[in-house]
C-alpha cells in the first residue's frame, strides 16, 4: 500500500463510457494519483468504424476518460472540447470524434498504445493516466432469456447495451484476452480500486473477464469500492441494486468488495442490500450522490464526498426516504 505519509492515496477506476467519466470527475477531487482502466469492446459509432477499418482498439471510451481528467484551465477545457467535438457532414467524417482520430493517429505514428494515450494526456494536462484494460480489441457476447422463456445469444457491445431480453451472463471474445501489463501493474500498486457505476454488463463486469486483470484485482492489497448505478438501464432492466451486486459476484464470486456506495433513493430494500454487501465482505454506505436536477447521474462533489468517507473510515449512513426501510 502506498497511501501513507504525506501522499494522497493511489486510485484505479475501472469502467467505460459516461459511468467512468463520472467516477473520474469525482476521484480527481480526492486524489492526484489516479489511473483509469477502460473497456475496449465498443463496436458502434465512430469507435466501431475506426476499429473495423484500421484494426485498432476502439478509442471512444479512452477519449472520454481522458477528457474527464483534463486540466481545469482554459487550455485543458479547450482541448477537452476539441477532443469531444464531432463532425457533422454528408460524407465519411460524419459523427467522427476529433479525439478518436487524434488518438488513432498517435498510435500509428508512435507504434505504442500507452505512449499515444500519454501524449494526449499531456496535451490536456490530464490529472491522471488512462489505460485500456486489454491489449487487443474485444467483443462481448451475452446469454439471454426471452420473455417466452427461450434462450439466445446477443453479440456485440452495441447490441448487448440495448438488449431487451434478460441477460444472465456475459463473456469476452477472445475468451482469454491478454491484459495490458501497465493496467495490471496499476491495479497491483493501487491503494483503492473503484468499480462502477456504468453499463453493468458492457462496462463494469468485462474487467473481471480478462484473466490477468482479474487475477490482479483478486490479489491486490488495494481496497475495493463498488459504486452502484442510480437506475437500471436497457441492459439491466428489472434489476435492482441487489441484483447488480449478484451479477458482479456471479462473474467473480471470490472478489472481495470492501465498500458499496449506493444512493438511498435507489434502494428499495436496505436490509437486503446490506446483507448482500456483507456477504461480499464489505460495508454498505448510503449517501445522496444523485445530481440535484433529477437526472440519473452521479454528482461529482457528492460522490467525491462519499468516497472520501469510505477512505477515512466513516461508514455511517443517512436516513433513506420514507417507506424504504431504515438505514443503520
QUIQUI-V929157 format. One record per pair of residues at least 24 apart in sequence whose C-alpha atoms are under 10 Angstrom apart, sorted by the first residue. I is the first residue (numbers start at 1). J is the second residue. Records with the same first field share a line. If there is no record, write none. Layout:
I->J + J
This chain:
1->188 + 189 + 190 + 191 + 192 + 220 + 221 + 222 + 223
2->189 + 190 + 191 + 192 + 221 + 222
3->33 + 190 + 191 + 192 + 222
4->191
7->31 + 32 + 33
8->32 + 33 + 191
9->33 + 34 + 190 + 191 + 192 + 311
10->34 + 35 + 186 + 187 + 189 + 190 + 191 + 192 + 193 + 222
11->35 + 36 + 128 + 186 + 187 + 189 + 190 + 191 + 192 + 193 + 194 + 222 + 223 + 224
12->36 + 37 + 128 + 129 + 130 + 183 + 186 + 187 + 188 + 189 + 190 + 191 + 192 + 193 + 194 + 195 + 222 + 224
13->37 + 38 + 130 + 187 + 190 + 192 + 193 + 194 + 195 + 196 + 224 + 225
14->38 + 39 + 131 + 132 + 133 + 183 + 187 + 193 + 194 + 195 + 196 + 197 + 198 + 203 + 204 + 205 + 206 + 207
15->39 + 40 + 61 + 65 + 132 + 133 + 194 + 195 + 196 + 197 + 198 + 199 + 200 + 202 + 203 + 204 + 205 + 206 + 207
16->40 + 41 + 42 + 60 + 61 + 62 + 64 + 65 + 132 + 196 + 197 + 198 + 199 + 200 + 202 + 203 + 204
17->42 + 60 + 61 + 62 + 63 + 64 + 65 + 197 + 198 + 199 + 202 + 203
18->61 + 64 + 65 + 68 + 197 + 198 + 199 + 203 + 297
19->65 + 195 + 196 + 197 + 198 + 199 + 200 + 203 + 204 + 227 + 229 + 297 + 298
20->61 + 62 + 64 + 65 + 68 + 194 + 195 + 196 + 197 + 198 + 199 + 203 + 204
21->61 + 62 + 63 + 64 + 65 + 66 + 67 + 68 + 69 + 197 + 198 + 300
22->65 + 68 + 196 + 197 + 198 + 297 + 298 + 299 + 300 + 303
23->65 + 68 + 194 + 195 + 196 + 197 + 198 + 227 + 298 + 299 + 300 + 303 + 304 + 307
24->65 + 66 + 67 + 68 + 69 + 127 + 128 + 194 + 300 + 304
25->65 + 67 + 68 + 69 + 70 + 298 + 299 + 300 + 301 + 303 + 304
26->68 + 298 + 299 + 300 + 301 + 302 + 303 + 304 + 305 + 306 + 307 + 308
27->69 + 128 + 194 + 300 + 301 + 303 + 304 + 305 + 307 + 308
28->68 + 69 + 70 + 126 + 127 + 128 + 300 + 304
29->300 + 301 + 303 + 304 + 305 + 308
30->301 + 303 + 304 + 305 + 307 + 308 + 311
31->127 + 128 + 304 + 308
32->127 + 128
33->127 + 128 + 129 + 190 + 191
34->69 + 127 + 128 + 129 + 130 + 186 + 190 + 192 + 193
35->65 + 69 + 127 + 128 + 129 + 130 + 131 + 183 + 186 + 187 + 190 + 193
36->62 + 65 + 66 + 69 + 128 + 129 + 130 + 131 + 132 + 133 + 183 + 186 + 187 + 193 + 194
37->62 + 65 + 129 + 130 + 131 + 132 + 133 + 134 + 180 + 182 + 183 + 184 + 186 + 187 + 207
38->62 + 63 + 64 + 65 + 130 + 131 + 132 + 133 + 134 + 183 + 203 + 204 + 206 + 207
39->131 + 132 + 133 + 134 + 137 + 138 + 202 + 203 + 204 + 205 + 206 + 207
40->131 + 132 + 133 + 134 + 135 + 136 + 137 + 138 + 139 + 140 + 157 + 202 + 203 + 206 + 207
41->133 + 134 + 136 + 137 + 138 + 139 + 140 + 156 + 157 + 158 + 172 + 173 + 202 + 203 + 206
42->137 + 138 + 139 + 140 + 156 + 157 + 158 + 202 + 203
43->137 + 138 + 139 + 140 + 156 + 157 + 158 + 159
44->156 + 157 + 158 + 159
45->94 + 95 + 96 + 97 + 158
46->86 + 93 + 94 + 95 + 96 + 97 + 98 + 100 + 101
47->96 + 97 + 100 + 101 + 104
48->158
49->96
50->96 + 100 + 101 + 104
51->104 + 137
54->104 + 108
55->136 + 137
56->104 + 107 + 108 + 113 + 135 + 136 + 137
57->104 + 107 + 113 + 132 + 134 + 135 + 136 + 137 + 138
58->100 + 103 + 104 + 132 + 136 + 137 + 138
59->97 + 99 + 100 + 101 + 102 + 103 + 104 + 117 + 132
60->84 + 96 + 97 + 99 + 100 + 101 + 103
61->100 + 130 + 132 + 203
62->99 + 100 + 103 + 117 + 130 + 131 + 132
63->97 + 98 + 99 + 100 + 101 + 102 + 103 + 117 + 120 + 121 + 130
64->99 + 100 + 130
65->121 + 126 + 128 + 129 + 130 + 131
66->99 + 117 + 118 + 120 + 121 + 122 + 124 + 125 + 126 + 127 + 128 + 129 + 130 + 131
67->99 + 120 + 121 + 124 + 125 + 126
68->124 + 126 + 127 + 128
69->121 + 124 + 125 + 126 + 127 + 128 + 129 + 130
70->120 + 121 + 122 + 123 + 124 + 125 + 126 + 127 + 128
71->121 + 122 + 123 + 124 + 125 + 126 + 127 + 128
72->124 + 125 + 126 + 127
73->124 + 125
75->123 + 124 + 125
76->121 + 122 + 123 + 124 + 125 + 126
77->124 + 125
78->124
79->120 + 123 + 124 + 125
80->123 + 124 + 125 + 126
83->120 + 124
113->180
114->180 + 182
129->186
130->183
131->180 + 181 + 182 + 183 + 186
132->179 + 180 + 181 + 182 + 183
133->177 + 178 + 179 + 180 + 181 + 182 + 183 + 184 + 206 + 207 + 210 + 212 + 213
134->177 + 178 + 179 + 180 + 181 + 182 + 183 + 184 + 207 + 210 + 211 + 212 + 213
135->177 + 178 + 179 + 180 + 181 + 182 + 183
136->174 + 177 + 178 + 179 + 180
137->173 + 174 + 177
138->172 + 173 + 174 + 175 + 177 + 206
139->171 + 172 + 173 + 174 + 175 + 202 + 206
140->170 + 171 + 172 + 173 + 174 + 175 + 201 + 202 + 206
141->169 + 170 + 171 + 172 + 173 + 201 + 202
142->166 + 167 + 168 + 169 + 170 + 171 + 172 + 201 + 202
143->167 + 168 + 169 + 170 + 171
144->168 + 169 + 170
156->202
157->201 + 202 + 203
158->202
159->202 + 235
160->199 + 201 + 202 + 234 + 235
161->199 + 200 + 201 + 202 + 203 + 233 + 234 + 235 + 236
162->233 + 234 + 235 + 236 + 237
163->233 + 234 + 235 + 236 + 237
164->234 + 235 + 236 + 237
165->234 + 235 + 236 + 237
166->234 + 235 + 236 + 237 + 238 + 239
167->201 + 235 + 236 + 237 + 247
168->201 + 247 + 250
169->201 + 205 + 247 + 248 + 250 + 251
170->201 + 202 + 205 + 206 + 209 + 247 + 251
171->201 + 202 + 205 + 206 + 208 + 209 + 210 + 251
172->202 + 206 + 207 + 209 + 210
174->210
175->209 + 210 + 211
176->209 + 210 + 211 + 212
177->209 + 210 + 211 + 212 + 213
178->210 + 211 + 212 + 213
179->207 + 210 + 211 + 212 + 213 + 214
180->210 + 212 + 213
181->212 + 213
183->212 + 213 + 216
184->212 + 213 + 214 + 215 + 216 + 217 + 220
185->213 + 216 + 220
186->213 + 216 + 220
187->213 + 214 + 215 + 216 + 217 + 218 + 219 + 220 + 221 + 222
188->213 + 215 + 216 + 217 + 218 + 219 + 220 + 221 + 222
189->216 + 220 + 221 + 222
190->220 + 221 + 222 + 223 + 224
191->220 + 221 + 222 + 223 + 224 + 311
192->220 + 221 + 222 + 223 + 224 + 225 + 258 + 311
193->217 + 220 + 221 + 222 + 223 + 224 + 225 + 226 + 257 + 258
194->222 + 223 + 224 + 225 + 226 + 227 + 257 + 259 + 260 + 307
195->224 + 225 + 226 + 227 + 228 + 257 + 260
196->225 + 226 + 227 + 228 + 229 + 261
197->226 + 227 + 228 + 229 + 230 + 261 + 262 + 297 + 298
198->227 + 228 + 229 + 230 + 232 + 233 + 297
199->229 + 232 + 233 + 234 + 235 + 236
200->228 + 229 + 232 + 233 + 235 + 236 + 244 + 245 + 247 + 248
201->235 + 236 + 244 + 247 + 248
202->235
204->248
205->247 + 248 + 249 + 250 + 251 + 252
206->248 + 251
208->248 + 249 + 251 + 252 + 255
209->251 + 252
214->252 + 255
215->255
217->255 + 256
218->252 + 254 + 255 + 256 + 257
219->255 + 256
222->258
223->256 + 257 + 258 + 259 + 282 + 311
224->255 + 256 + 257 + 258 + 259 + 260 + 282
225->256 + 257 + 258 + 259 + 260 + 261 + 282 + 283 + 284 + 307 + 310 + 311
226->257 + 258 + 259 + 260 + 261 + 262 + 277 + 282 + 284
227->259 + 260 + 261 + 262 + 263 + 285 + 298 + 303 + 306 + 307
228->260 + 261 + 262 + 263 + 266 + 267
229->261 + 262 + 263 + 266 + 290 + 296 + 297 + 298
230->262 + 263 + 264 + 265 + 266 + 267 + 289 + 290 + 295 + 296 + 297 + 298
231->263 + 265 + 266 + 267 + 295 + 296 + 297
232->266 + 296
233->296
240->266 + 267 + 268 + 269 + 273
241->266 + 267 + 268 + 269 + 270 + 272 + 273 + 276
242->267 + 268 + 269 + 270 + 272 + 273 + 274 + 275 + 276 + 277
243->273 + 276
245->273 + 276 + 277 + 280
246->276 + 277 + 280
249->276 + 280
253->280
254->280 + 281
255->280 + 281
256->280 + 281 + 282
257->281 + 282 + 283
258->282 + 283 + 284 + 310
259->283 + 284 + 285 + 307 + 310 + 311 + 315
260->284 + 285 + 286 + 307 + 310
261->285 + 286 + 287 + 288 + 289 + 303 + 306 + 307 + 310 + 315
262->286 + 287 + 288 + 289 + 290 + 303 + 306
263->287 + 288 + 289 + 290 + 298 + 303 + 318 + 320
264->288 + 289 + 290 + 317 + 318 + 319 + 320 + 321 + 324 + 325 + 326 + 327
265->289 + 290 + 319 + 320 + 321 + 322 + 324
266->290 + 296 + 320 + 321 + 324
267->320 + 321 + 324 + 325
268->320 + 321 + 323 + 324 + 325
269->323 + 324 + 325 + 326 + 327
270->320 + 324 + 325 + 326 + 327 + 328
271->324 + 325 + 326 + 327 + 328
274->327 + 328
283->310 + 315 + 316
284->310 + 315 + 316 + 317 + 327 + 328
285->309 + 310 + 314 + 315 + 316 + 317 + 318 + 327 + 328
286->315 + 316 + 317 + 318 + 319 + 320 + 327 + 328
287->315 + 316 + 317 + 318 + 319 + 320
288->317 + 318 + 319 + 320
